[in-house]
Amino acid sequence: MSSNDTIFHKIMRREIPADIVYEDEHMIAFRDIAPQAPVHVLFVPKVDIATLDDLQPSQAGVVGRLAVAAADYARREGFAESGYRIVMNCNDDGGQTVFQIHLHLLAGAPLGHFGVAGRS
């Protein structure tokens, strides 16, 4: 599979449908088809970067734009104050299943503490 032939690239090209909630020249955001929380939106950059490990220092703004867009979405949708989680997975052991970097925004219910060491 070429680096620009993931399901996310097909969504960007409108080859397969998605519930798109935001799009600009840098990214697209759409609802996850298998949500892990009442709100589960994926923010995907339009630049091809397979994994977070492939991100170059000169591309740091890509991840920053994803985070800012996710926070803006949370405020706009009214759940920023109650809280949300953003997650990025990297490679197989990190849980990445689509090899185009993306940020998960999870919200709409108490998500509990992350990890085993208590609050963070």
Secondary structure, DSSP 8 states (H G I E B T S, - for coil): --TT-SHHHHHHTTSS---EEEE-SSEEEEE-SS-SSSEEEEEEESS---SGGG--GGGHHHHHHHHHHHHHHHHHHT-TTT-EEEE---TGGGT--SSS--EEEEESS-----SSSS--
